[in-house]
Amino acid sequence: MISLAEQIAEAQRELALRRQCYPQWVKSGKLDAGAAKYQILAMQEIVRTLLQIDAEQRQLSLCGAGGSRPRRRALLAANVSHFQISHPTKGILMLSLPTEFEDRLFRYAQVEREGDMAIFTQEHKASGIVRYEVVVIRVQKEHTWPTGVTTPEKEAYPGSTSWGRLGHTCFTLPEAQALAATWRQQRAAAPLPEEADEDLDQEEGTAEDA
């Protein structure tokens, strides 16, 4: 039997493959533009349906005997593959930030996390040089792009325009841990407003990564 998690991974892989290949196929005349758009949207909906089923199953697990609030806290602290509770009192599910990811130049890996504040290593692929990034993870609301692709609500790494306010690069882990401790103290005294969750970079690459 193929698990739901495996089905989601395969569907996401197929969606990414279509997004990568179809533009060239349309350009070369190998595939009709209308058919390409329909097939990408259809696969996108398949992914969304599977993710919704996964979210519903996780939500049901939160409502078991013994009370829901402690189990919600446990889910928030766990490394959940696809969804986690963004607001425990509201019970909103969203895509969680991966503990490992990469871009064109760097690899990132989570070292530690407390609530929405985390420390990630930043390894330069070419040189192997490692730095440490202290970040405040925010909630990026669901967004529909001009192409029609919709990115579901998810946790987001700070972008370049919010760097310095929501993120900072350090040379050593102790330096990063000290900065994180300072930020936690400052936020305890003056918490960031919830409205700031929407103050996120809508970078062009985000739609491709959805």
N, CA, C and O of each residue as an XYZ file, in Angstrom:
840
protein
N       0.842     -1.190      0.000
C       0.000      0.000      0.000
C       0.884      1.251      0.000
O       1.876      1.320      0.726
N       0.515      2.229     -0.816
C       1.258      3.488     -0.879
C       0.635      4.457      0.118
O      -0.561      4.738      0.046
N       1.431      4.963      1.038
C       0.925      5.838      2.086
C       0.488      7.180      1.519
O       0.853      7.547      0.402
N      -0.300      7.908      2.306
C      -0.762      9.228      1.883
C       0.416     10.183      1.703
O       0.434     10.983      0.767
N       1.392     10.098      2.592
C       2.572     10.964      2.482
C       3.320     10.703      1.177
O       3.797     11.636      0.531
N       3.421      9.427      0.792
C       4.090      9.079     -0.467
C       3.286      9.564     -1.664
O       3.857     10.022     -2.653
N       1.961      9.464     -1.578
C       1.106      9.963     -2.653
C       1.279     11.470     -2.830
O       1.364     11.966     -3.953
N       1.330     12.197     -1.704
C       1.530     13.650     -1.760
C       2.870     13.983     -2.392
O       2.956     14.877     -3.234
N       3.916     13.270     -1.992
C       5.256     13.532     -2.531
C       5.298     13.296     -4.038
O       5.892     14.084     -4.775
N       4.667     12.212     -4.498
C       4.661     11.909     -5.936
C       3.857     12.938     -6.706
O       4.257     13.355     -7.793
N       2.722     13.353     -6.151
C       1.895     14.352     -6.825
C       2.631     15.687     -6.911
O       2.565     16.368     -7.934
N       3.327     16.058     -5.847
C       4.102     17.298     -5.863
C       5.250     17.213     -6.860
O       5.567     18.190     -7.539
N       5.874     16.034     -6.945
C       6.958     15.852     -7.915
C       6.426     15.993     -9.345
O       7.058     16.636    -10.183
N       5.271     15.397     -9.620
C       4.680     15.479    -10.953
C       4.292     16.916    -11.288
O       4.475     17.364    -12.420
N       3.756     17.638    -10.301
C       3.386     19.034    -10.523
C       4.613     19.873    -10.852
O       4.584     20.696    -11.767
N       5.693     19.664    -10.101
C       6.934     20.402    -10.350
C       7.492     20.081    -11.732
O       8.007     20.962    -12.420
N       7.387     18.804    -12.138
C       7.886     18.393    -13.443
C       7.102     19.063    -14.560
O       7.683     19.511    -15.548
N       5.782     19.133    -14.407
C       4.955     19.778    -15.433
C       5.277     21.263    -15.530
O       5.375     21.812    -16.628
N       5.440     21.903    -14.394
C       5.772     23.331    -14.416
C       7.113     23.584    -15.082
O       7.307     24.612    -15.731
N       8.032     22.652    -14.921
C       9.365     22.818    -15.498
C       9.381     22.530    -16.998
O      10.033     23.244    -17.760
N       8.665     21.484    -17.426
C       8.758     21.015    -18.809
C       7.739     21.620    -19.766
O       8.043     21.843    -20.938
N       6.531     21.886    -19.274
C       5.451     22.284    -20.178
C       5.719     23.572    -20.951
O       5.380     23.639    -22.132
N       6.319     24.609    -20.332
C       6.578     25.829    -21.119
C       7.414     25.569    -22.366
O       7.132     26.115    -23.433
N       8.442     24.734    -22.231
C       9.267     24.414    -23.395
C       8.497     23.567    -24.401
O       8.664     23.741    -25.608
N       7.663     22.662    -23.926
C       6.855     21.833    -24.815
C       5.856     22.679    -25.597
O       5.621     22.438    -26.782
N       5.271     23.668    -24.932
C       4.346     24.570    -25.622
C       5.098     25.394    -26.659
O       4.623     25.585    -27.778
N       6.271     25.880    -26.279
C       7.075     26.708    -27.179
C       7.491     25.941    -28.426
O       7.547     26.502    -29.520
N       7.783     24.646    -28.255
C       8.225     23.828    -29.395
C       7.055     23.253    -30.188
O       7.265     22.616    -31.220
N       5.830     23.468    -29.720
C       4.663     22.950    -30.417
C       4.312     21.520    -30.045
O       3.412     20.924    -30.637
N       5.007     20.976    -29.083
C       4.780     19.593    -28.663
C       3.503     19.456    -27.850
O       2.914     18.377    -27.787
N       3.067     20.567    -27.218
C       1.885     20.532    -26.366
C       1.109     21.825    -26.550
O       1.692     22.907    -26.622
N      -0.225     21.703    -26.626
C      -1.089     22.868    -26.766
C      -1.077     23.692    -25.481
O      -1.073     23.130    -24.386
N      -1.071     25.015    -25.606
C      -0.996     25.891    -24.441
C      -2.199     25.697    -23.524
O      -2.051     25.680    -22.302
N      -3.377     25.552    -24.101
C      -4.572     25.343    -23.296
C      -4.529     24.033    -22.529
O      -4.912     23.969    -21.361
N      -4.052     22.980    -23.206
C      -3.944     21.668    -22.558
C      -2.906     21.713    -21.441
O      -3.093     21.116    -20.381
N      -1.814     22.424    -21.690
C      -0.768     22.534    -20.674
C      -1.299     23.219    -19.419
O      -1.055     22.763    -18.302
N      -2.026     24.315    -19.612
C      -2.578     25.047    -18.473
C      -3.559     24.172    -17.691
O      -3.533     24.133    -16.461
N      -4.429     23.469    -18.432
C      -5.417     22.610    -17.772
C      -4.740     21.492    -16.972
O      -5.116     21.225    -15.830
N      -3.740     20.840    -17.576
C      -3.089     19.715    -16.911
C      -2.318     20.159    -15.667
O      -2.262     19.427    -14.679
N      -1.724     21.354    -15.711
C      -1.026     21.874    -14.534
C      -2.029     22.201    -13.434
O      -1.807     21.872    -12.269
N      -3.141     22.853    -13.808
C      -4.156     23.184    -12.818
C      -4.788     21.936    -12.227
O      -5.073     21.889    -11.030
N      -5.009     20.918    -13.063
C      -5.594     19.668    -12.581
C      -4.672     19.000    -11.568
O      -5.130     18.534    -10.525
N      -3.375     18.952    -11.870
C      -2.432     18.339    -10.941
C      -2.305     19.170     -9.669
O      -2.127     18.626     -8.579
N      -2.395     20.487     -9.813
C      -2.357     21.353     -8.643
C      -3.532     21.042     -7.722
O      -3.371     21.007     -6.502
N      -4.714     20.817     -8.297
C      -5.886     20.503     -7.488
C      -5.765     19.125     -6.834
O      -6.247     18.912     -5.721
N      -5.119     18.199     -7.531
C      -4.878     16.875     -6.946
C      -3.999     17.016     -5.710
O      -4.265     16.403     -4.676
N      -2.939     17.834     -5.824
C      -2.053     18.064     -4.681
C      -2.818     18.704     -3.530
O      -2.676     18.299     -2.377
N      -3.633     19.711     -3.854
C      -4.407     20.401     -2.821
C      -5.384     19.455     -2.135
O      -5.573     19.525     -0.920
N      -6.008     18.567     -2.916
C      -6.951     17.613     -2.331
C      -6.244     16.661     -1.378
O      -6.734     16.396     -0.280
N      -5.095     16.149     -1.796
C      -4.341     15.232     -0.939
C      -3.876     15.926      0.340
O      -3.917     15.346      1.426
N      -3.433     17.179      0.194
C      -2.995     17.930      1.368
C      -4.172     18.204      2.307
O      -4.015     18.196      3.528
N      -5.349     18.448      1.727
C      -6.528     18.678      2.545
C      -6.907     17.415      3.330
O      -7.252     17.482      4.509
N      -6.835     16.272      2.655
C      -7.109     15.000      3.337
C      -6.122     14.797      4.474
O      -6.498     14.396      5.576
N      -4.851     15.078      4.192
C      -3.815     14.943      5.219
C      -4.106     15.869      6.399
O      -3.982     15.468      7.556
N      -4.498     17.121      6.096
C      -4.803     18.085      7.147
C      -5.995     17.642      7.977
O      -5.991     17.778      9.201
N      -7.026     17.108      7.308
C      -8.215     16.653      8.026
C      -7.892     15.479      8.946
O      -8.407     15.397     10.062
N      -7.043     14.578      8.477
C      -6.653     13.451      9.318
C      -5.894     13.923     10.543
O      -6.100     13.415     11.645
N      -5.008     14.907     10.346
C      -4.256     15.438     11.476
C      -5.185     16.184     12.438
O      -5.015     16.110     13.655
N      -6.174     16.906     11.882
C      -7.099     17.630     12.731
C      -7.927     16.665     13.574
O      -8.183     16.922     14.750
N      -8.343     15.556     12.967
C      -9.105     14.560     13.713
C      -8.283     14.000     14.871
O      -8.815     13.720     15.945
N      -6.977     13.840     14.640
C      -6.120     13.298     15.695
C      -6.003     14.257     16.869
O      -5.682     13.845     17.983
N      -6.268     15.563     16.616
C      -6.202     16.557     17.684
C      -7.442     16.515     18.579
O      -7.433     17.056     19.685
N      -8.504     15.873     18.098
C      -9.783     15.908     18.810
C     -10.050     14.621     19.573
O     -11.194     14.348     19.936
N      -9.013     13.823     19.824
C      -9.202     12.564     20.519
C      -9.457     12.764     22.002
O      -9.486     13.890     22.498
N      -9.638     11.665     22.690
C      -9.924     11.724     24.129
C      -8.757     12.318     24.888
O      -7.599     12.219     24.481
N      -9.105     12.942     26.012
C      -8.054     13.476     26.879
C      -7.800     14.946     26.681
O      -6.898     15.513     27.298
N      -8.616     15.595     25.795
C      -8.444     17.034     25.611
C      -7.584     17.355     24.427
O      -6.636     16.630     24.124
N      -7.908     18.449     23.743
C      -7.223     18.775     22.497
C      -6.061     19.730     22.669
O      -5.103     19.647     21.901
N      -6.093     20.627     23.630
C      -5.076     21.676     23.703
C      -3.670     21.146     23.949
O      -2.744     21.603     23.280
N      -3.453     20.194     24.882
C      -2.095     19.674     25.064
C      -1.576     19.001     23.814
O      -0.389     19.109     23.507
N      -2.455     18.292     23.066
C      -2.006     17.602     21.866
C      -1.669     18.605     20.776
O      -0.780     18.364     19.959
N      -2.382     19.742     20.760
C      -2.058     20.788     19.802
C      -0.658     21.338     20.066
O       0.109     21.581     19.134
N      -0.337     21.529     21.327
C       1.003     22.030     21.645
C       2.071     21.026     21.220
O       3.134     21.409     20.731
N       1.782     19.743     21.409
C       2.738     18.707     21.009
C       2.935     18.718     19.511
O       4.053     18.547     19.026
N       1.839     18.922     18.760
C       1.941     18.959     17.306
C       2.740     20.168     16.847
O       3.523     20.083     15.901
N       2.538     21.291     17.523
C       3.273     22.499     17.167
C       4.763     22.317     17.372
O       5.566     22.822     16.586
N       5.139     21.604     18.416
C       6.563     21.422     18.725
C       7.210     20.356     17.859
O       8.431     20.343     17.707
N       6.409     19.459     17.288
C       6.957     18.347     16.512
C       7.383     18.794     15.128
O       6.970     19.850     14.647
N       8.208     17.985     14.495
C       8.629     18.246     13.121
C       7.603     17.623     12.187
O       7.769     16.491     11.732
N       6.536     18.374     11.902
C       5.453     17.869     11.079
C       5.811     18.066      9.613
O       6.255     19.146      9.224
N       5.621     17.032      8.798
C       6.065     17.061      7.411
C       5.324     18.093      6.577
O       5.941     18.807      5.786
N       3.977     18.184      6.747
C       3.202     19.014      5.841
C       2.463     20.151      6.524
O       2.460     21.267      6.005
N       1.830     19.909      7.678
C       1.014     20.925      8.308
C       1.332     21.038      9.786
O       1.844     20.100     10.397
N       1.026     22.183     10.349
C       1.083     22.334     11.782
C       0.082     23.419     12.161
O      -0.441     24.119     11.294
N      -0.183     23.555     13.459
C      -1.128     24.554     13.917
C      -0.450     25.919     13.935
O       0.569     26.087     14.605
N      -0.995     26.902     13.210
C      -0.420     28.235     13.206
C      -0.928     29.057     14.382
O      -0.176     29.840     14.963
N      -2.191     28.885     14.735
C      -2.777     29.574     15.867
C      -3.535     28.540     16.691
O      -4.673     28.212     16.354
N      -2.928     28.008     17.780
C      -3.548     26.944     18.562
C      -4.973     27.261     19.007
O      -5.810     26.361     19.073
N      -5.262     28.541     19.316
C      -6.605     28.869     19.786
C      -7.619     28.858     18.643
O      -8.815     28.684     18.875
N      -7.142     29.043     17.410
C      -8.034     29.056     16.265
C      -8.041     27.725     15.534
O      -8.972     27.436     14.781
N      -7.012     26.911     15.747
C      -6.950     25.611     15.097
C      -6.714     25.685     13.612
O      -7.232     24.846     12.875
N      -5.943     26.668     13.133
C      -5.695     26.841     11.705
C      -4.499     25.994     11.287
O      -3.440     26.060     11.911
N      -4.664     25.203     10.236
C      -3.591     24.363      9.729
C      -2.874     25.059      8.579
O      -3.496     25.777      7.796
N      -1.580     24.845      8.481
C      -0.815     25.441      7.395
C       0.422     24.606      7.125
O       0.774     23.720      7.903
N       1.078     24.904      6.007
C       2.322     24.234      5.658
C       3.436     24.731      6.577
O       3.598     25.935      6.775
N       4.188     23.810      7.125
C       5.280     24.192      8.016
C       6.566     24.425      7.238
O       6.735     23.901      6.137
N       7.467     25.204      7.806
C       8.750     25.484      7.168
C       9.628     24.241      7.231
O       9.795     23.670      8.309
N      10.197     23.804      6.102
C      11.080     22.627      6.131
C      12.286     22.872      7.038
O      12.738     24.008      7.186
N      12.793     21.819      7.634
C      13.984     21.947      8.467
C      15.256     21.956      7.628
O      16.321     22.329      8.119
N      15.151     21.548      6.371
C      16.277     21.612      5.437
C      15.759     22.049      4.072
O      14.728     21.560      3.609
N      16.470     22.966      3.432
C      16.119     23.411      2.082
C      17.342     24.078      1.466
O      18.362     24.243      2.135
N      17.249     24.457      0.218
C      18.379     25.105     -0.442
C      17.905     26.037     -1.536
O      16.779     25.920     -2.020
N      18.771     26.968     -1.927
C      18.521     27.817     -3.078
C      19.703     27.672     -4.030
O      20.470     26.716     -3.915
N      19.859     28.585     -4.949
C      20.896     28.434     -5.971
C      22.297     28.445     -5.384
O      23.186     27.766     -5.897
N      22.509     29.210     -4.311
C      23.852     29.381     -3.772
C      24.094     28.696     -2.424
O      25.232     28.353     -2.105
N      23.042     28.494     -1.634
C      23.226     28.034     -0.262
C      22.346     26.833      0.093
O      21.301     26.595     -0.513
N      22.817     26.081      1.108
C      22.016     25.041      1.753
C      21.699     25.509      3.172
O      22.537     26.115      3.840
N      20.486     25.220      3.619
C      20.055     25.642      4.945
C      19.599     24.430      5.755
O      18.947     23.532      5.222
N      19.944     24.407      7.046
C      19.518     23.317      7.925
C      19.213     23.893      9.297
O      19.997     24.668      9.846
N      18.065     23.508      9.844
C      17.674     24.025     11.153
C      18.544     23.433     12.254
O      18.744     22.220     12.317
N      19.058     24.298     13.119
C      19.869     23.880     14.261
C      18.992     23.772     15.498
O      19.070     22.797     16.245
N      18.163     24.775     15.706
C      17.258     24.764     16.848
C      16.094     25.704     16.554
O      16.186     26.606     15.720
N      14.999     25.461     17.267
C      13.823     26.308     17.102
C      13.047     26.364     18.410
O      12.857     25.354     19.088
N      12.603     27.574     18.745
C      11.753     27.774     19.914
C      10.602     28.676     19.482
O      10.794     29.867     19.239
N       9.402     28.095     19.387
C       8.262     28.855     18.886
C       8.473     29.232     17.435
O       8.720     28.363     16.598
N       8.379     30.533     17.121
C       8.569     30.981     15.746
C       9.962     31.550     15.501
O      10.213     32.146     14.453
N      10.884     31.368     16.476
C      12.262     31.820     16.293
C      13.179     30.615     16.130
O      13.102     29.653     16.894
N      14.045     30.679     15.126
C      14.901     29.525     14.837
C      16.293     29.979     14.410
O      16.510     31.128     14.027
N      17.224     29.034     14.490
C      18.587     29.238     13.987
C      18.835     28.192     12.912
O      18.617     27.000     13.127
N      19.293     28.649     11.754
C      19.626     27.762     10.643
C      21.096     27.940     10.264
O      21.639     29.042     10.340
N      21.727     26.841      9.855
C      23.044     26.980      9.238
C      22.837     27.409      7.787
O      21.870     27.004      7.142
N      23.741     28.219      7.292
C      23.742     28.631      5.891
C      25.087     28.225      5.298
O      26.108     28.855      5.573
N      25.084     27.180      4.491
C      26.327     26.668      3.907
C      26.435     27.096      2.448
O      25.552     26.808      1.640
N      27.517     27.783      2.119
C      27.765     28.182      0.737
C      28.173     26.953     -0.067
O      29.153     26.288      0.267
N      27.428     26.649     -1.122
C      27.649     25.409     -1.859
C      29.049     25.332     -2.473
O      29.680     24.276     -2.441
N      29.527     26.422     -3.020
C      30.802     26.400     -3.732
C      31.995     26.310     -2.780
O      32.937     25.560     -3.036
N      31.960     27.068     -1.689
C      33.119     27.148     -0.794
C      33.009     26.266      0.445
O      34.018     25.919      1.058
N      31.770     25.903      0.814
C      31.575     25.129      2.036
C      31.581     25.968      3.300
O      31.472     25.424      4.399
N      31.707     27.289      3.167
C      31.698     28.179      4.323
C      30.322     28.173      4.976
O      29.301     28.257      4.294
N      30.305     28.073      6.301
C      29.042     27.991      7.036
C      28.860     29.239      7.902
O      29.762     29.640      8.637
N      27.700     29.830      7.799
C      27.279     30.918      8.675
C      26.019     30.468      9.409
O      25.487     29.394      9.127
N      25.541     31.278     10.345
C      24.351     30.939     11.129
C      23.348     32.077     11.023
O      23.695     33.241     11.224
N      22.116     31.740     10.710
C      21.084     32.745     10.540
C      20.025     32.614     11.640
O      19.457     31.542     11.852
N      19.777     33.714     12.324
C      18.700     33.781     13.317
C      17.493     34.376     12.605
O      17.585     35.462     12.032
N      16.366     33.676     12.634
C      15.198     34.124     11.880
C      13.935     34.064     12.729
O      13.795     33.218     13.612
N      13.025     34.980     12.439
C      11.673     34.937     12.985
C      10.780     34.415     11.860
O      10.611     35.070     10.832
N      10.220     33.240     12.067
C       9.397     32.591     11.050
C       7.999     33.178     11.100
O       7.372     33.198     12.159
N       7.505     33.655      9.971
C       6.194     34.290      9.910
C       5.213     33.446      9.105
O       5.590     32.445      8.494
N       3.969     33.858      9.113
C       2.924     33.163      8.368
C       2.653     33.905      7.067
O       2.293     35.082      7.074
N       2.828     33.210      5.959
C       2.538     33.784      4.643
C       1.150     33.320      4.218
O       0.909     32.123      4.060
N       0.247     34.264      4.036
C      -1.124     33.933      3.713
C      -1.237     33.275      2.344
O      -0.348     33.407      1.502
N      -2.335     32.570      2.134
C      -2.596     31.960      0.829
C      -2.549     33.037     -0.238
O      -3.081     34.131     -0.048
N      -1.904     32.726     -1.374
C      -1.710     33.734     -2.425
C      -1.920     33.117     -3.801
O      -1.383     32.050     -4.100
N      -2.707     33.794     -4.637
C      -2.924     33.342     -6.009
C      -2.104     34.214     -6.945
O      -2.241     35.438     -6.938
N      -1.251     33.590     -7.750
C      -0.348     34.278     -8.659
C      -1.045     34.577     -9.987
O      -2.075     33.975    -10.288
N      -0.496     35.501    -10.788
C      -1.102     35.832    -12.088
C      -1.269     34.614    -12.998
O      -2.134     34.609    -13.874
N      -0.452     33.587    -12.796
C      -0.554     32.377    -13.613
C      -1.751     31.519    -13.216
O      -2.093     30.562    -13.910
N      -2.391     31.868    -12.087
C      -3.508     31.068    -11.615
C      -3.116     30.070    -10.552
O      -3.981     29.438     -9.946
N      -1.816     29.917    -10.314
C      -1.330     28.981     -9.297
C      -1.551     29.592     -7.907
O      -1.233     30.760     -7.681
N      -2.089     28.809     -6.992
C      -2.345     29.274     -5.631
C      -1.385     28.594     -4.663
O      -1.306     27.366     -4.609
N      -0.660     29.403     -3.904
C       0.218     28.893     -2.856
C      -0.560     28.884     -1.552
O      -1.048     29.934     -1.134
N      -0.696     27.731     -0.887
C      -1.470     27.682      0.354
C      -0.771     28.436      1.483
O       0.417     28.746      1.394
N      -1.525     28.727      2.551
C      -0.934     29.380      3.713
C       0.228     28.536      4.229
O       0.126     27.312      4.315
N       1.321     29.190      4.568
C       2.501     28.442      4.994
C       3.402     29.304      5.846
O       3.289     30.530      5.856
N       4.309     28.641      6.570
C       5.360     29.357      7.265
C       6.397     29.816      6.242
O       6.643     29.131      5.249
N       6.999     30.974      6.488
C       7.937     31.532      5.517
C       9.218     32.013      6.182
O       9.202     32.575      7.277
N      10.327     31.778      5.491
C      11.641     32.287      5.903
C      11.693     33.760      5.517
O      11.184     34.130      4.460
N      12.292     34.606      6.345
C      12.355     36.033      6.002
C      13.043     36.263      4.661
O      14.035     35.607      4.343
N      12.516     37.189      3.887
C      13.113     37.542      2.605
C      14.091     38.701      2.743
O      14.340     39.191      3.844
N      14.637     39.127      1.618
C      15.688     40.153      1.641
C      15.182     41.492      2.167
O      15.925     42.202      2.846
N      13.925     41.855      1.866
C      13.431     43.163      2.283
C      13.172     43.248      3.790
O      13.116     44.345      4.346
N      13.014     42.095      4.454
C      12.777     42.107      5.904
C      14.006     41.649      6.680
O      13.949     41.482      7.898
N      15.136     41.443      5.964
C      16.349     40.994      6.637
C      16.900     42.125      7.496
O      16.960     43.275      7.061
N      17.297     41.794      8.701
C      17.718     42.812      9.651
C      16.627     43.053     10.674
O      16.910     43.332     11.839
N      15.374     42.945     10.239
C      14.246     43.067     11.152
C      13.747     41.702     11.598
O      13.406     41.507     12.765
N      13.706     40.746     10.651
C      13.237     39.397     10.965
C      14.324     38.352     10.799
O      14.084     37.169     11.039
N      15.506     38.765     10.396
C      16.600     37.814     10.218
C      17.948     38.495     10.330
O      18.084     39.684     10.040
N      18.961     37.715     10.762
C      20.309     38.261     10.901
C      21.320     37.126     10.728
O      21.103     36.016     11.215
N      22.417     37.409     10.037
C      23.459     36.409      9.800
C      24.590     36.581     10.796
O      25.091     37.687     10.998
N      24.997     35.462     11.427
C      26.089     35.465     12.405
C      27.225     34.549     11.928
O      27.014     33.673     11.089
N      28.413     34.762     12.465
C      29.565     33.964     12.063
C      29.714     32.684     12.873
O      30.284     31.708     12.384
N      29.209     32.672     14.105
C      29.356     31.493     14.953
C      28.015     31.126     15.578
O      27.113     31.959     15.668
N      27.890     29.866     16.011
C      26.659     29.422     16.660
C      26.436     30.130     18.001
O      25.315     30.565     18.268
N      27.465     30.263     18.860
C      27.249     30.982     20.120
C      26.749     32.417     19.891
O      25.901     32.912     20.632
N      27.287     33.073     18.855
C      26.841     34.425     18.541
C      25.364     34.416     18.151
O      24.596     35.284     18.564
N      24.976     33.419     17.346
C      23.582     33.309     16.915
C      22.667     33.018     18.102
O      21.582     33.590     18.200
N      23.092     32.140     18.998
C      22.283     31.798     20.172
C      22.124     32.999     21.098
O      21.055     33.207     21.672
N      23.173     33.777     21.241
C      23.099     34.971     22.086
C      22.134     35.991     21.484
O      21.353     36.613     22.203
N      22.191     36.158     20.166
C      21.283     37.090     19.497
C      19.836     36.624     19.628
O      18.940     37.429     19.882
N      19.609     35.308     19.453
C      18.255     34.767     19.584
C      17.704     35.013     20.989
O      16.531     35.352     21.146
N      18.541     34.845     21.998
C      18.120     35.083     23.381
C      17.749     36.554     23.591
O      16.772     36.865     24.274
N      18.535     37.450     22.999
C      18.249     38.883     23.100
C      16.931     39.220     22.423
O      16.117     39.966     22.967
N      16.722     38.667     21.232
C      15.472     38.910     20.516
C      14.270     38.406     21.305
O      13.231     39.065     21.347
N      14.412     37.227     21.938
C      13.292     36.687     22.708
C      12.936     37.620     23.874
O      11.761     37.825     24.180
N      13.962     38.177     24.516
C      13.728     39.107     25.625
C      13.038     40.380     25.123
O      12.118     40.892     25.761
N      13.492     40.881     23.975
C      12.892     42.091     23.413
C      11.443     41.847     23.012
O      10.587     42.709     23.213
N      11.169     40.683     22.449
C       9.801     40.376     22.015
C       8.889     40.122     23.200
O       7.688     40.383     23.126
N       9.443     39.616     24.293
C       8.637     39.415     25.497
C       8.172     40.765     26.042
O       7.075     40.889     26.587
N       9.037     41.777     25.882
C       8.699     43.111     26.359
C       7.782     43.845     25.383
O       6.903     44.603     25.793
N       7.999     43.608     24.070
C       7.203     44.277     23.032
C       6.966     43.297     21.892
O       7.706     43.314     20.908
N       5.936     42.430     22.002
C       5.658     41.421     20.973
C       5.357     42.049     19.625
O       4.783     43.135     19.538
N       5.757     41.338     18.567
C       5.424     41.785     17.224
C       3.925     41.663     17.027
O       3.342     40.672     17.466
N       3.267     42.639     16.378
C       1.823     42.549     16.151
C       1.492     41.419     15.190
O       2.275     41.119     14.288
N       0.330     40.787     15.378
C      -0.071     39.678     14.517
C      -0.214     40.112     13.075
O      -0.011     39.318     12.156
N      -0.576     41.414     12.870
C      -0.753     41.901     11.500
C       0.529     41.804     10.698
O       0.495     41.759      9.469
N       1.680     41.773     11.398
C       2.963     41.708     10.698
C       3.141     40.393      9.968
O       4.038     40.270      9.135
N       2.288     39.386     10.268
C       2.387     38.100      9.587
C       2.243     38.250      8.087
O       2.764     37.436      7.324
N       1.526     39.304      7.651
C       1.280     39.482      6.230
C       2.384     40.287      5.581
O       2.406     40.430      4.358
N       3.307     40.819      6.380
C       4.391     41.631      5.840
C       5.520     40.726      5.395
O       6.581     40.683      6.017
N       5.283     39.999      4.304
C       6.253     39.026      3.819
C       6.598     39.312      2.374
O       5.816     39.924      1.646
N       7.765     38.870      1.968
C       8.197     39.063      0.588
C       7.485     38.093     -0.321
O       7.571     36.882     -0.113
N       6.782     38.588     -1.327
C       6.180     37.740     -2.344
C       7.172     37.655     -3.503
O       6.984     38.289     -4.541
N       8.220     36.872     -3.314
C       9.283     36.795     -4.295
C       8.870     35.938     -5.468
O       8.060     35.024     -5.313
N       9.418     36.219     -6.653
C       9.027     35.531     -7.867
C       9.226     34.040     -7.767
O       8.431     33.272     -8.309
N      10.290     33.605     -7.071
C      10.570     32.176     -6.996
C       9.595     31.403     -6.147
O       9.547     30.175     -6.221
N       8.805     32.105     -5.331
C       7.901     31.418     -4.430
C       6.867     30.616     -5.186
O       6.525     29.507     -4.775
N       6.361     31.153     -6.285
C       5.336     30.446     -7.038
C       5.884     29.159     -7.632
O       5.167     28.163     -7.731
N       7.136     29.175     -8.022
C       7.727     27.974     -8.596
C       7.935     26.889     -7.566
O       7.935     25.701     -7.889
N       8.117     27.315     -6.282
C       8.370     26.353     -5.226
C       7.108     25.792     -4.622
O       7.163     24.874     -3.804
N       5.960     26.337     -5.018
C       4.699     25.900     -4.407
C       4.399     24.455     -4.733
O       3.377     23.924     -4.299
